[in-house]
């Protein structure tokens, strides 16, 4: 297996730091041989495994460019600290990454409440943040000018899901969401999308991220007798909710926003009846047409990283960071990287990414994909 270009740990990231404290060649986190990136993300508990897959996907891109000598002779390293999706812990991590680890920029940070809590630190540091995951639209607004998100907005996902359901004459819709800021915001977006079709949810149920309330949530959802359940859930939680609904004798169609992991859900519960569909925000990872997609699968198979939407999203986010660093040039500073990102336009795997419009959300790509009982994806 290839050695990963990041360390997911709460311990001190020792490798390569000795030269950083005394290096002044370009800016904090950059020396003649290295570019150091930092991430605060949930890496433990029921949600952690999903995020590690995303980071591993980014590692494929970073390892590949590092094998070719890096960017201008500098290799990329990423240090990731676990914040358990707690805002106060995230602020602490951002501070450690800036002052102790002395990172140049942030990459692959996770969560709405955590990202919003770190907004002031990001702004004050001037360090760009690229490729955030599971960050709601209002949190994106809080870090405008500091962070750049590749994936489509939650609002666009909510609209696409509701539009799809109404097109197939489904109007009894329930909502299950994580009990956190991102989940609460997702509910508002789904309800707003439903309101345009003069619909209201049959039930709205929050679920704790540790899955402890999944059984009760499933029973409440089943009692509302929905035709479909829209989910903003992550990790194993979506599978636990579906399992509880099956146990209550309810087998509606399940639809997930892209934070729902189809692979993880299928491992938790054998999908039945209407099964599960997900609004994916990256292209199909098993496509044969695009060279980027084929390269990703080759690298993933070599490194024994599971091929799927999670690792592919991480890989594409990694490519965006690499391209921005390349275009910024050898005189690498945070201000110059911001300028590059604000003007960045590129196409990856058939997905258009454009930050030049002034938005810090680069893509509008959404594709509805069904998950088979075996955990495979069918377009």
C-alpha positions in Angstrom: 0.0 0.0 0.0 1.2 3.5 -0.8 2.2 5.7 2.1 -0.5 8.4 2.7 0.4 12.1 2.4 -1.4 12.9 5.6 -1.6 12.0 9.2 -4.9 11.8 11.0 -4.0 12.3 14.6 -4.4 14.5 17.6 -0.7 14.0 18.4 2.1 16.2 17.2 2.8 15.8 13.5 6.5 15.2 13.6 7.6 14.2 10.1 8.9 17.1 8.2 8.3 19.8 10.8 11.8 20.3 11.9 12.6 22.4 8.8 9.4 24.4 9.0 10.0 26.4 12.1 13.2 27.9 10.7 12.2 28.2 7.1 11.3 31.6 5.7 11.6 30.9 2.0 8.1 31.8 1.1 5.6 31.9 4.0 4.5 29.9 7.0 4.0 26.3 6.1 6.1 26.5 2.9 9.8 25.7 2.5 12.0 24.6 -0.3 10.8 21.0 -0.1 7.3 21.1 1.4 3.8 22.6 1.5 2.0 21.8 4.7 -1.8 21.8 4.8 -4.1 21.3 7.8 -7.5 19.8 8.4 -9.9 19.9 11.3 -12.5 17.1 10.8 -14.5 14.5 12.6 -12.3 11.4 12.4 -13.8 9.3 15.1 -17.2 7.8 16.0 -19.9 6.8 13.5 -19.1 9.7 11.1 -15.3 9.4 11.2 -14.9 6.4 8.9 -16.7 8.3 6.1 -14.4 11.3 6.4 -11.3 9.2 6.5 -12.3 7.7 3.1 -12.6 11.3 1.7 -9.2 12.2 3.1 -7.7 9.0 1.6 -9.1 10.0 -1.8 -7.3 13.4 -1.5 -4.2 11.5 -0.5 -4.2 9.7 -3.9 -3.9 13.0 -5.7 -1.3 14.3 -3.3 0.8 11.1 -3.5 0.7 11.1 -7.3 2.0 14.7 -7.6 4.6 14.1 -4.9 5.9 11.1 -6.8 6.5 13.4 -9.7 8.6 15.7 -7.6 5.8 17.8 -6.0 4.8 21.3 -7.1 7.8 23.3 -8.0 9.9 20.8 -6.1 7.7 21.0 -3.0 5.8 18.0 -1.7 2.3 18.3 -0.2 1.7 17.0 3.3 -1.6 17.2 5.2 -2.0 16.9 9.0 -5.6 16.2 10.2 -6.8 16.7 13.7 -10.0 15.2 15.1 -12.6 17.7 16.3 -15.4 15.2 16.9 -17.7 17.7 15.0 -17.6 19.9 18.1 -17.2 23.7 17.4 -15.1 24.4 20.4 -12.8 21.6 19.6 -12.6 22.7 16.0 -11.5 26.2 17.0 -8.8 24.7 19.2 -7.7 22.5 16.3 -7.5 25.5 13.8 -5.4 27.3 16.4 -3.1 24.4 16.8 -2.7 23.9 13.1 -1.9 27.6 12.6 0.4 28.1 15.6 1.9 24.7 16.5 2.0 22.9 13.1 2.3 26.2 11.2 0.2 25.1 8.2 0.1 27.2 5.0 -3.5 26.5 4.2 -6.5 24.3 5.1 -7.9 21.4 3.2 -10.8 19.0 3.7 -12.3 20.5 6.8 -15.7 19.2 7.8 -19.0 20.4 9.3 -21.2 23.5 9.4 -21.0 24.5 13.1 -17.3 23.7 13.2 -16.5 25.8 10.1 -18.7 28.7 11.2 -17.0 28.7 14.6 -13.5 29.0 12.9 -14.5 31.8 10.6 -12.8 34.5 12.6 -9.6 32.5 12.8 -9.6 31.8 9.1 -10.1 35.5 8.3 -7.4 36.7 10.6 -4.9 34.1 9.5 -5.4 34.8 5.8 -5.0 31.0 5.2 -7.2 29.7 2.4 -9.4 26.7 3.0 -10.2 24.4 0.1 -12.5 21.4 -0.4 -14.7 21.5 2.8 -17.2 18.7 3.3 -20.6 18.7 4.9 -20.7 22.5 5.2 -24.1 24.1 5.0 -24.8 27.2 2.9 -25.0 29.7 5.8 -21.6 28.4 7.1 -20.2 28.9 3.6 -21.4 32.5 3.7 -19.7 33.0 7.1 -16.3 32.0 5.6 -16.8 33.8 2.2 -13.4 35.2 1.2 -11.6 32.6 3.2 -12.9 29.2 2.0 -13.6 27.6 -1.4 -16.1 24.7 -1.7 -16.0 22.4 -4.7 -19.3 20.5 -4.1 -22.7 22.0 -5.0 -24.7 23.9 -2.4 -27.2 22.1 -0.1 -29.9 24.4 -1.5 -29.3 23.0 -4.9 -29.4 19.5 -3.6 -32.7 20.0 -1.8 -34.3 21.5 -4.8 -33.1 18.7 -7.1 -34.4 16.0 -4.7 -37.8 17.6 -4.2 -38.2 18.3 -7.9 -37.4 14.6 -8.7 -40.0 13.3 -6.2 -42.8 15.6 -7.4 -42.0 14.6 -11.0 -42.7 11.0 -10.1 -45.9 12.0 -8.2 -44.5 11.5 -4.7 -46.0 14.1 -2.3 -46.0 12.4 1.1 -42.4 13.2 2.2 -40.8 12.9 5.6 -37.4 14.3 6.6 -34.7 12.8 8.8 -31.7 15.0 9.7 -28.6 15.0 11.9 -29.1 16.9 15.1 -26.5 19.6 14.3 -26.4 23.0 12.5 -25.9 21.4 9.1 -28.9 19.1 9.6 -31.2 21.9 10.9 -30.3 24.1 7.9 -30.9 21.2 5.5 -34.4 20.8 6.9 -35.2 24.5 6.2 -33.9 24.1 2.6 -36.0 20.9 2.0 -39.1 22.5 3.5 -38.6 25.6 1.3 -38.2 23.4 -1.8 -41.4 21.5 -0.8 -43.3 24.8 -0.2 -42.8 25.8 -3.9 -44.9 22.7 -4.7 -47.4 23.5 -1.9 -46.2 20.5 0.2 -45.3 20.1 3.9 -43.4 17.2 5.5 -45.4 14.3 7.0 -42.8 14.3 9.8 -39.4 16.0 10.6 -37.1 13.9 12.8 -33.7 14.8 14.2 -31.2 12.0 14.9 -28.1 12.2 17.1 -24.8 11.7 15.2 -23.9 8.8 17.5 -27.0 6.9 16.3 -28.4 6.6 19.8 -31.9 8.0 18.7 -32.0 6.2 15.4 -34.5 3.5 16.5 -37.0 6.1 17.9 -36.6 8.3 14.9 -37.4 5.4 12.6 -40.5 4.6 14.5 -41.7 8.2 14.4 -41.0 8.4 10.6 -42.9 5.1 10.0 -45.9 6.4 12.0 -46.2 9.3 9.6 -46.7 6.9 6.7 -44.5 8.6 4.1 -44.1 7.6 0.5 -40.5 8.8 0.7 -38.0 9.9 3.4 -35.4 12.6 2.6 -32.3 12.1 4.7 -29.5 14.5 5.7 -27.6 11.8 7.7 -24.1 10.5 7.6 -21.9 7.5 8.6 -23.9 4.5 9.8 -26.8 6.6 11.0 -28.8 6.5 7.8 -28.7 2.7 7.8 -29.8 2.5 11.4 -32.8 4.8 10.7 -33.8 2.7 7.6 -33.4 -0.5 9.7 -35.7 0.9 12.3 -38.3 1.8 9.7 -38.2 -1.7 8.2 -38.7 -3.1 11.7 -41.8 -0.9 12.1 -43.2 -2.4 8.9 -42.6 0.7 6.8 -40.8 0.4 3.5 -40.9 3.8 1.7 -38.4 5.1 -0.8 -35.3 6.6 0.8 -33.5 9.6 -0.7 -30.3 11.0 0.6 -28.5 14.2 0.2 -24.9 13.6 -0.8 -23.6 13.4 2.8 -25.4 10.0 3.0 -22.9 7.2 2.2 -24.5 4.6 0.1 -21.8 2.0 0.7 -21.9 2.4 4.5 -25.7 2.3 4.5 -25.8 -0.9 2.5 -23.4 -2.5 4.9 -25.7 -1.6 7.9 -29.0 -2.7 6.4 -30.0 -4.8 3.4 -32.0 -2.3 1.3 -35.5 -3.4 0.3 -38.5 -2.3 -1.7 -37.9 1.3 -3.0 -34.3 1.2 -1.9 -32.1 4.3 -1.7 -31.2 7.0 -4.1 -28.6 9.8 -3.5 -28.1 13.2 -5.0 -24.4 12.9 -5.9 -22.3 16.0 -6.3 -19.5 14.4 -8.1 -19.5 12.4 -11.4 -19.8 8.6 -11.5 -16.5 7.2 -10.2 -16.7 4.1 -12.4 -17.0 6.0 -15.7 -14.7 5.1 -18.6 -14.8 8.3 -20.7 -12.9 10.8 -18.6 -9.1 10.3 -18.1 -9.3 11.8 -14.6 -11.8 9.2 -13.5 -9.7 6.3 -14.9 -6.5 7.8 -13.3 -8.4 7.9 -9.9 -9.4 4.3 -10.1 -5.9 3.2 -11.1 -4.4 5.0 -8.1 -7.2 3.9 -5.7 -6.7 0.2 -6.7 -2.9 0.5 -6.3 -3.2 2.1 -2.9 -6.1 -0.2 -1.7 -8.4 2.8 -1.2 -12.1 1.9 -1.8 -13.4 3.2 -5.1 -16.6 5.2 -4.6 -18.1 8.6 -4.3 -16.4 9.5 -1.0 -12.8 8.9 -2.1 -13.5 10.3 -5.6 -14.8 13.6 -4.1 -11.6 13.7 -2.0 -9.5 13.0 -5.1 -11.2 15.8 -7.1 -10.8 18.2 -4.2 -7.2 17.3 -4.0 -6.8 18.0 -7.8 -8.4 21.5 -7.3 -5.9 22.3 -4.5 -3.0 21.0 -6.7 -4.1 23.0 -9.7 -4.4 26.2 -7.6 -1.0 25.7 -6.1 0.5 25.1 -9.5 -1.1 28.2 -11.0 0.1 30.4 -8.1 3.7 29.6 -9.0 6.9 29.3 -7.1 6.4 32.5 -5.1 3.8 30.9 -3.0 2.0 33.1 -0.5 -1.5 32.9 1.0 -2.5 36.2 -0.7 -1.4 34.9 -4.1 -3.2 31.6 -3.5 -6.4 33.4 -2.7 -6.0 35.4 -5.9 -5.6 32.3 -7.9 -8.6 30.6 -6.3 -10.8 33.6 -6.9 -10.1 33.4 -10.6 -10.0 29.5 -10.9 -12.0 27.8 -13.6 -11.4 24.2 -14.7 -13.2 21.0 -15.7 -12.5 17.7 -14.0 -14.1 14.4 -14.9 -16.8 16.2 -16.8 -17.6 18.5 -13.9 -17.2 22.3 -14.3 -15.7 24.1 -11.4 -15.7 27.9 -11.4 -14.9 30.4 -8.6 -14.6 33.3 -11.0 -18.2 34.3 -10.6 -17.6 35.6 -7.1 -19.2 32.6 -5.4 -17.2 30.4 -3.0 -19.1 27.4 -4.3 -17.4 26.2 -7.4 -19.8 23.5 -8.8 -23.5 23.0 -9.6 -23.1 19.4 -10.6 -25.8 17.0 -9.2 -26.8 13.5 -10.5 -29.4 11.2 -9.0 -27.9 7.7 -8.4 -29.6 4.6 -7.0 -27.9 2.3 -4.5 -28.4 -1.5 -5.0 -28.9 -3.8 -2.1 -25.2 -4.8 -2.5 -24.1 -1.2 -2.1 -23.3 -0.6 -5.8 -24.5 2.5 -7.7 -26.6 2.6 -10.7 -27.3 5.8 -12.7 
